[in-house]
């Protein structure tokens, strides 16, 4: 298990990179930003990699959409098993810190590429704390962590090397079916890391809103 000192240092590093993000600073050292906390729509929680991403994402959301912007360990730690462990611990601490201010129902927890596994860890811990997570999402990756929540898997069409379904559809389908009770593939008309540009963001928002809407409609018919 990662030491408390290392986790604290990690949060301090994240806080230095999120200090100019919009919204109310929440969580350890104020690393997360809560926007539209009074909105009528259940929150979306998302792990981003860069400063402009949450700004653009929030501007494209429904004004009634509660939204929590979080940050991955991009530029803080190099890819490694240690980073995976630190990220998982970080997500657990974030869930513990945020649970008291979040509503019971949460529309979606997601992340782009390297932030996606942390999103699954965060969603699982929030579920353990009694929240109803309606869906999870990822971009340009399949987070290798199982969770009993439907998953939206977005892939940029100009980065086929990032889409395992393009390499071996049968094996990937079986793998994903073992990770999630249901899933949907969705396309983004761009290359890797370009999802939050003005010309591409409407497609991501539409994918998310359609997926959330489908989950709500399914529950209403139960």
C-alpha positions as protocol buffer text, in pm:
chain_id: "A"
residue {
  index: 1
  type: UNK
  ca { x: 0 y: 0 z: 0 }
}
residue {
  index: 2
  type: UNK
  ca { x: 118 y: 350 z: -82 }
}
residue {
  index: 3
  type: UNK
  ca { x: 234 y: 555 z: 217 }
}
residue {
  index: 4
  type: UNK
  ca { x: 27 y: 845 z: 347 }
}
residue {
  index: 5
  type: UNK
  ca { x: 318 y: 1082 z: 288 }
}
residue {
  index: 6
  type: UNK
  ca { x: 341 y: 982 z: -79 }
}
residue {
  index: 7
  type: UNK
  ca { x: -33 y: 1028 z: -132 }
}
residue {
  index: 8
  type: UNK
  ca { x: -21 y: 1368 z: 37 }
}
residue {
  index: 9
  type: UNK
  ca { x: 273 y: 1471 z: -182 }
}
residue {
  index: 10
  type: UNK
  ca { x: 83 y: 1350 z: -488 }
}
residue {
  index: 11
  type: UNK
  ca { x: -219 y: 1561 z: -400 }
}
residue {
  index: 12
  type: UNK
  ca { x: 5 y: 1863 z: -346 }
}
residue {
  index: 13
  type: UNK
  ca { x: 153 y: 1811 z: -693 }
}
residue {
  index: 14
  type: UNK
  ca { x: -195 y: 1787 z: -846 }
}
residue {
  index: 15
  type: UNK
  ca { x: -310 y: 2097 z: -658 }
}
residue {
  index: 16
  type: UNK
  ca { x: -30 y: 2301 z: -814 }
}
residue {
  index: 17
  type: UNK
  ca { x: -159 y: 2206 z: -1159 }
}
residue {
  index: 18
  type: UNK
  ca { x: -529 y: 2263 z: -1084 }
}
residue {
  index: 19
  type: UNK
  ca { x: -504 y: 2592 z: -892 }
}
residue {
  index: 20
  type: UNK
  ca { x: -634 y: 2792 z: -1191 }
}
residue {
  index: 21
  type: UNK
  ca { x: -919 y: 2555 z: -1273 }
}
residue {
  index: 22
  type: UNK
  ca { x: -1269 y: 2703 z: -1241 }
}
residue {
  index: 23
  type: UNK
  ca { x: -1512 y: 2604 z: -969 }
}
residue {
  index: 24
  type: UNK
  ca { x: -1507 y: 2548 z: -594 }
}
residue {
  index: 25
  type: UNK
  ca { x: -1190 y: 2378 z: -472 }
}
residue {
  index: 26
  type: UNK
  ca { x: -1276 y: 2055 z: -289 }
}
residue {
  index: 27
  type: UNK
  ca { x: -1098 y: 1739 z: -179 }
}
residue {
  index: 28
  type: UNK
  ca { x: -747 y: 1700 z: -37 }
}
residue {
  index: 29
  type: UNK
  ca { x: -553 y: 2026 z: -85 }
}
residue {
  index: 30
  type: UNK
  ca { x: -838 y: 2145 z: -309 }
}
residue {
  index: 31
  type: UNK
  ca { x: -731 y: 1920 z: -597 }
}
residue {
  index: 32
  type: UNK
  ca { x: -1084 y: 1885 z: -741 }
}
residue {
  index: 33
  type: UNK
  ca { x: -1329 y: 2147 z: -865 }
}
residue {
  index: 34
  type: UNK
  ca { x: -1703 y: 2128 z: -805 }
}
residue {
  index: 35
  type: UNK
  ca { x: -1912 y: 2330 z: -1052 }
}
residue {
  index: 36
  type: UNK
  ca { x: -2290 y: 2380 z: -1063 }
}
residue {
  index: 37
  type: UNK
  ca { x: -2331 y: 2207 z: -726 }
}
residue {
  index: 38
  type: UNK
  ca { x: -2687 y: 2343 z: -715 }
}
residue {
  index: 39
  type: UNK
  ca { x: -2778 y: 2200 z: -1055 }
}
residue {
  index: 40
  type: UNK
  ca { x: -3075 y: 1970 z: -1094 }
}
residue {
  index: 41
  type: UNK
  ca { x: -2892 y: 1701 z: -1294 }
}
residue {
  index: 42
  type: UNK
  ca { x: -2688 y: 1434 z: -1111 }
}
residue {
  index: 43
  type: UNK
  ca { x: -2315 y: 1504 z: -1132 }
}
residue {
  index: 44
  type: UNK
  ca { x: -2059 y: 1394 z: -1386 }
}
residue {
  index: 45
  type: UNK
  ca { x: -1713 y: 1331 z: -1238 }
}
residue {
  index: 46
  type: UNK
  ca { x: -1424 y: 1329 z: -1486 }
}
residue {
  index: 47
  type: UNK
  ca { x: -1046 y: 1285 z: -1473 }
}
residue {
  index: 48
  type: UNK
  ca { x: -867 y: 1520 z: -1714 }
}
residue {
  index: 49
  type: UNK
  ca { x: -503 y: 1545 z: -1823 }
}
residue {
  index: 50
  type: UNK
  ca { x: -460 y: 1916 z: -1895 }
}
residue {
  index: 51
  type: UNK
  ca { x: -580 y: 2258 z: -1780 }
}
residue {
  index: 52
  type: UNK
  ca { x: -798 y: 2359 z: -2076 }
}
residue {
  index: 53
  type: UNK
  ca { x: -987 y: 2028 z: -2091 }
}
residue {
  index: 54
  type: UNK
  ca { x: -1221 y: 2083 z: -1792 }
}
residue {
  index: 55
  type: UNK
  ca { x: -1281 y: 2445 z: -1896 }
}
residue {
  index: 56
  type: UNK
  ca { x: -1399 y: 2342 z: -2242 }
}
residue {
  index: 57
  type: UNK
  ca { x: -1590 y: 2040 z: -2115 }
}
residue {
  index: 58
  type: UNK
  ca { x: -1782 y: 2240 z: -1854 }
}
residue {
  index: 59
  type: UNK
  ca { x: -1871 y: 2513 z: -2105 }
}
residue {
  index: 60
  type: UNK
  ca { x: -2035 y: 2251 z: -2330 }
}
residue {
  index: 61
  type: UNK
  ca { x: -2245 y: 2088 z: -2057 }
}
residue {
  index: 62
  type: UNK
  ca { x: -2611 y: 2151 z: -1977 }
}
residue {
  index: 63
  type: UNK
  ca { x: -2623 y: 2449 z: -1735 }
}
residue {
  index: 64
  type: UNK
  ca { x: -2811 y: 2226 z: -1489 }
}
residue {
  index: 65
  type: UNK
  ca { x: -2539 y: 1958 z: -1496 }
}
residue {
  index: 66
  type: UNK
  ca { x: -2346 y: 1921 z: -1173 }
}
residue {
  index: 67
  type: UNK
  ca { x: -1982 y: 1858 z: -1255 }
}
residue {
  index: 68
  type: UNK
  ca { x: -1666 y: 1763 z: -1066 }
}
residue {
  index: 69
  type: UNK
  ca { x: -1334 y: 1810 z: -1248 }
}
residue {
  index: 70
  type: UNK
  ca { x: -1045 y: 1590 z: -1134 }
}
residue {
  index: 71
  type: UNK
  ca { x: -692 y: 1542 z: -1263 }
}
residue {
  index: 72
  type: UNK
  ca { x: -492 y: 1235 z: -1359 }
}
residue {
  index: 73
  type: UNK
  ca { x: -123 y: 1183 z: -1281 }
}
residue {
  index: 74
  type: UNK
  ca { x: -17 y: 1297 z: -1627 }
}
residue {
  index: 75
  type: UNK
  ca { x: 312 y: 1494 z: -1599 }
}
residue {
  index: 76
  type: UNK
  ca { x: 333 y: 1398 z: -1230 }
}
residue {
  index: 77
  type: UNK
  ca { x: 440 y: 1035 z: -1255 }
}
residue {
  index: 78
  type: UNK
  ca { x: 568 y: 832 z: -1548 }
}
residue {
  index: 79
  type: UNK
  ca { x: 362 y: 527 z: -1651 }
}
residue {
  index: 80
  type: UNK
  ca { x: 450 y: 238 z: -1421 }
}
residue {
  index: 81
  type: UNK
  ca { x: 291 y: -14 z: -1183 }
}
residue {
  index: 82
  type: UNK
  ca { x: 374 y: 230 z: -903 }
}
residue {
  index: 83
  type: UNK
  ca { x: 172 y: 503 z: -1073 }
}
residue {
  index: 84
  type: UNK
  ca { x: -120 y: 262 z: -1109 }
}
residue {
  index: 85
  type: UNK
  ca { x: -105 y: 191 z: -736 }
}
residue {
  index: 86
  type: UNK
  ca { x: -77 y: 557 z: -642 }
}
residue {
  index: 87
  type: UNK
  ca { x: -364 y: 647 z: -875 }
}
residue {
  index: 88
  type: UNK
  ca { x: -589 y: 383 z: -723 }
}
residue {
  index: 89
  type: UNK
  ca { x: -509 y: 500 z: -371 }
}
residue {
  index: 90
  type: UNK
  ca { x: -562 y: 861 z: -478 }
}
residue {
  index: 91
  type: UNK
  ca { x: -907 y: 779 z: -619 }
}
residue {
  index: 92
  type: UNK
  ca { x: -1007 y: 611 z: -294 }
}
residue {
  index: 93
  type: UNK
  ca { x: -905 y: 913 z: -89 }
}
residue {
  index: 94
  type: UNK
  ca { x: -1092 y: 1142 z: -328 }
}
residue {
  index: 95
  type: UNK
  ca { x: -1408 y: 937 z: -290 }
}
residue {
  index: 96
  type: UNK
  ca { x: -1383 y: 951 z: 89 }
}
residue {
  index: 97
  type: UNK
  ca { x: -1338 y: 1329 z: 77 }
}
residue {
  index: 98
  type: UNK
  ca { x: -1614 y: 1398 z: -176 }
}
residue {
  index: 99
  type: UNK
  ca { x: -1887 y: 1162 z: -59 }
}
residue {
  index: 100
  type: UNK
  ca { x: -2031 y: 1403 z: 198 }
}
residue {
  index: 101
  type: UNK
  ca { x: -2091 y: 1677 z: -59 }
}
residue {
  index: 102
  type: UNK
  ca { x: -2212 y: 1462 z: -349 }
}
residue {
  index: 103
  type: UNK
  ca { x: -2573 y: 1352 z: -395 }
}
residue {
  index: 104
  type: UNK
  ca { x: -2653 y: 982 z: -374 }
}
residue {
  index: 105
  type: UNK
  ca { x: -2715 y: 954 z: -751 }
}
residue {
  index: 106
  type: UNK
  ca { x: -2417 y: 1015 z: -980 }
}
residue {
  index: 107
  type: UNK
  ca { x: -2475 y: 1017 z: -1354 }
}
residue {
  index: 108
  type: UNK
  ca { x: -2129 y: 921 z: -1473 }
}
residue {
  index: 109
  type: UNK
  ca { x: -1766 y: 882 z: -1364 }
}
residue {
  index: 110
  type: UNK
  ca { x: -1512 y: 892 z: -1646 }
}
residue {
  index: 111
  type: UNK
  ca { x: -1167 y: 979 z: -1767 }
}
residue {
  index: 112
  type: UNK
  ca { x: -963 y: 1015 z: -2082 }
}
residue {
  index: 113
  type: UNK
  ca { x: -689 y: 758 z: -2150 }
}
residue {
  index: 114
  type: UNK
  ca { x: -464 y: 737 z: -1842 }
}
residue {
  index: 115
  type: UNK
  ca { x: -729 y: 890 z: -1615 }
}
residue {
  index: 116
  type: UNK
  ca { x: -986 y: 619 z: -1694 }
}
residue {
  index: 117
  type: UNK
  ca { x: -859 y: 352 z: -1448 }
}
residue {
  index: 118
  type: UNK
  ca { x: -869 y: 610 z: -1168 }
}
residue {
  index: 119
  type: UNK
  ca { x: -1229 y: 682 z: -1266 }
}
residue {
  index: 120
  type: UNK
  ca { x: -1321 y: 318 z: -1217 }
}
residue {
  index: 121
  type: UNK
  ca { x: -1149 y: 312 z: -876 }
}
residue {
  index: 122
  type: UNK
  ca { x: -1331 y: 631 z: -775 }
}
residue {
  index: 123
  type: UNK
  ca { x: -1666 y: 495 z: -893 }
}
residue {
  index: 124
  type: UNK
  ca { x: -1618 y: 167 z: -705 }
}
residue {
  index: 125
  type: UNK
  ca { x: -1529 y: 342 z: -381 }
}
residue {
  index: 126
  type: UNK
  ca { x: -1827 y: 576 z: -413 }
}
residue {
  index: 127
  type: UNK
  ca { x: -2049 y: 272 z: -464 }
}
residue {
  index: 128
  type: UNK
  ca { x: -1901 y: 117 z: -151 }
}
residue {
  index: 129
  type: UNK
  ca { x: -1995 y: 438 z: 30 }
}
residue {
  index: 130
  type: UNK
  ca { x: -2357 y: 408 z: -81 }
}
residue {
  index: 131
  type: UNK
  ca { x: -2375 y: 612 z: -403 }
}
residue {
  index: 132
  type: UNK
  ca { x: -2569 y: 497 z: -707 }
}
residue {
  index: 133
  type: UNK
  ca { x: -2329 y: 524 z: -1001 }
}
residue {
  index: 134
  type: UNK
  ca { x: -2534 y: 508 z: -1320 }
}
residue {
  index: 135
  type: UNK
  ca { x: -2245 y: 471 z: -1566 }
}
residue {
  index: 136
  type: UNK
  ca { x: -1870 y: 495 z: -1625 }
}
residue {
  index: 137
  type: UNK
  ca { x: -1681 y: 614 z: -1932 }
}
residue {
  index: 138
  type: UNK
  ca { x: -1338 y: 616 z: -2091 }
}
residue {
  index: 139
  type: UNK
  ca { x: -1167 y: 760 z: -2400 }
}
residue {
  index: 140
  type: UNK
  ca { x: -906 y: 576 z: -2608 }
}
residue {
  index: 141
  type: UNK
  ca { x: -860 y: 296 z: -2357 }
}
residue {
  index: 142
  type: UNK
  ca { x: -1033 y: 6 z: -2189 }
}
residue {
  index: 143
  type: UNK
  ca { x: -962 y: 39 z: -1815 }
}
residue {
  index: 144
  type: UNK
  ca { x: -867 y: -308 z: -1695 }
}
residue {
  index: 145
  type: UNK
  ca { x: -1075 y: -289 z: -1378 }
}
residue {
  index: 146
  type: UNK
  ca { x: -1409 y: -466 z: -1340 }
}
residue {
  index: 147
  type: UNK
  ca { x: -1712 y: -283 z: -1205 }
}
residue {
  index: 148
  type: UNK
  ca { x: -2084 y: -366 z: -1202 }
}
residue {
  index: 149
  type: UNK
  ca { x: -2176 y: -49 z: -1393 }
}
residue {
  index: 150
  type: UNK
  ca { x: -2245 y: 1 z: -1768 }
}
residue {
  index: 151
  type: UNK
  ca { x: -1949 y: 152 z: -1955 }
}
residue {
  index: 152
  type: UNK
  ca { x: -1925 y: 396 z: -2244 }
}
residue {
  index: 153
  type: UNK
  ca { x: -1603 y: 336 z: -2441 }
}
residue {
  index: 154
  type: UNK
  ca { x: -1514 y: 624 z: -2673 }
}
residue {
  index: 155
  type: UNK
  ca { x: -1243 y: 592 z: -2938 }
}
residue {
  index: 156
  type: UNK
  ca { x: -1099 y: 848 z: -3178 }
}
residue {
  index: 157
  type: UNK
  ca { x: -1137 y: 724 z: -3534 }
}
residue {
  index: 158
  type: UNK
  ca { x: -802 y: 881 z: -3632 }
}
residue {
  index: 159
  type: UNK
  ca { x: -616 y: 679 z: -3370 }
}
residue {
  index: 160
  type: UNK
  ca { x: -708 y: 317 z: -3449 }
}
residue {
  index: 161
  type: UNK
  ca { x: -398 y: 194 z: -3266 }
}
residue {
  index: 162
  type: UNK
  ca { x: -567 y: 308 z: -2943 }
}
residue {
  index: 163
  type: UNK
  ca { x: -875 y: 94 z: -3007 }
}
residue {
  index: 164
  type: UNK
  ca { x: -830 y: -274 z: -2911 }
}
residue {
  index: 165
  type: UNK
  ca { x: -1152 y: -359 z: -3097 }
}
residue {
  index: 166
  type: UNK
  ca { x: -967 y: -271 z: -3418 }
}
residue {
  index: 167
  type: UNK
  ca { x: -688 y: -517 z: -3336 }
}
residue {
  index: 168
  type: UNK
  ca { x: -890 y: -821 z: -3231 }
}
residue {
  index: 169
  type: UNK
  ca { x: -1262 y: -762 z: -3199 }
}
residue {
  index: 170
  type: UNK
  ca { x: -1354 y: -1107 z: -3066 }
}
residue {
  index: 171
  type: UNK
  ca { x: -1091 y: -1117 z: -2789 }
}
residue {
  index: 172
  type: UNK
  ca { x: -1159 y: -757 z: -2692 }
}
residue {
  index: 173
  type: UNK
  ca { x: -1533 y: -810 z: -2681 }
}
residue {
  index: 174
  type: UNK
  ca { x: -1492 y: -1107 z: -2446 }
}
residue {
  index: 175
  type: UNK
  ca { x: -1255 y: -906 z: -2229 }
}
residue {
  index: 176
  type: UNK
  ca { x: -1496 y: -613 z: -2202 }
}
residue {
  index: 177
  type: UNK
  ca { x: -1791 y: -840 z: -2129 }
}
residue {
  index: 178
  type: UNK
  ca { x: -1595 y: -970 z: -1829 }
}
residue {
  index: 179
  type: UNK
  ca { x: -1530 y: -617 z: -1704 }
}
residue {
  index: 180
  type: UNK
  ca { x: -1875 y: -456 z: -1734 }
}
residue {
  index: 181
  type: UNK
  ca { x: -2237 y: -580 z: -1725 }
}
residue {
  index: 182
  type: UNK
  ca { x: -2308 y: -378 z: -2041 }
}
residue {
  index: 183
  type: UNK
  ca { x: -2106 y: -149 z: -2264 }
}
residue {
  index: 184
  type: UNK
  ca { x: -2129 y: 69 z: -2574 }
}
residue {
  index: 185
  type: UNK
  ca { x: -1863 y: 165 z: -2824 }
}
residue {
  index: 186
  type: UNK
  ca { x: -1880 y: 525 z: -2947 }
}
residue {
  index: 187
  type: UNK
  ca { x: -1672 y: 715 z: -3201 }
}
residue {
  index: 188
  type: UNK
  ca { x: -1505 y: 1056 z: -3186 }
}
residue {
  index: 189
  type: UNK
  ca { x: -1398 y: 1219 z: -3517 }
}
residue {
  index: 190
  type: UNK
  ca { x: -1044 y: 1294 z: -3408 }
}
residue {
  index: 191
  type: UNK
  ca { x: -703 y: 1166 z: -3309 }
}
residue {
  index: 192
  type: UNK
  ca { x: -566 y: 1090 z: -2965 }
}
residue {
  index: 193
  type: UNK
  ca { x: -576 y: 1381 z: -2720 }
}
residue {
  index: 194
  type: UNK
  ca { x: -797 y: 1598 z: -2944 }
}
residue {
  index: 195
  type: UNK
  ca { x: -1132 y: 1520 z: -2782 }
}
residue {
  index: 196
  type: UNK
  ca { x: -1173 y: 1856 z: -2605 }
}
residue {
  index: 197
  type: UNK
  ca { x: -1112 y: 2079 z: -2904 }
}
residue {
  index: 198
  type: UNK
  ca { x: -1410 y: 2295 z: -3003 }
}
residue {
  index: 199
  type: UNK
  ca { x: -1479 y: 2098 z: -3321 }
}
residue {
  index: 200
  type: UNK
  ca { x: -1470 y: 1758 z: -3147 }
}
residue {
  index: 201
  type: UNK
  ca { x: -1622 y: 1823 z: -2806 }
}
residue {
  index: 202
  type: UNK
  ca { x: -1988 y: 1823 z: -2922 }
}
residue {
  index: 203
  type: UNK
  ca { x: -1947 y: 1460 z: -3029 }
}
residue {
  index: 204
  type: UNK
  ca { x: -1813 y: 1358 z: -2688 }
}
residue {
  index: 205
  type: UNK
  ca { x: -2091 y: 1545 z: -2509 }
}
residue {
  index: 206
  type: UNK
  ca { x: -2353 y: 1384 z: -2735 }
}
residue {
  index: 207
  type: UNK
  ca { x: -2209 y: 1037 z: -2670 }
}
residue {
  index: 208
  type: UNK
  ca { x: -2219 y: 1095 z: -2294 }
}
residue {
  index: 209
  type: UNK
  ca { x: -2566 y: 1248 z: -2286 }
}
residue {
  index: 210
  type: UNK
  ca { x: -2710 y: 973 z: -2507 }
}
residue {
  index: 211
  type: UNK
  ca { x: -2554 y: 705 z: -2290 }
}
residue {
  index: 212
  type: UNK
  ca { x: -2677 y: 863 z: -1967 }
}
residue {
  index: 213
  type: UNK
  ca { x: -3024 y: 908 z: -2120 }
}
residue {
  index: 214
  type: UNK
  ca { x: -3038 y: 544 z: -2224 }
}
residue {
  index: 215
  type: UNK
  ca { x: -2954 y: 433 z: -1870 }
}
residue {
  index: 216
  type: UNK
  ca { x: -3227 y: 658 z: -1727 }
}
residue {
  index: 217
  type: UNK
  ca { x: -3485 y: 527 z: -1975 }
}
residue {
  index: 218
  type: UNK
  ca { x: -3389 y: 169 z: -1898 }
}
residue {
  index: 219
  type: UNK
  ca { x: -3437 y: 224 z: -1525 }
}
residue {
  index: 220
  type: UNK
  ca { x: -3775 y: 390 z: -1582 }
}
residue {
  index: 221
  type: UNK
  ca { x: -3897 y: 77 z: -1758 }
}
residue {
  index: 222
  type: UNK
  ca { x: -3791 y: -161 z: -1481 }
}
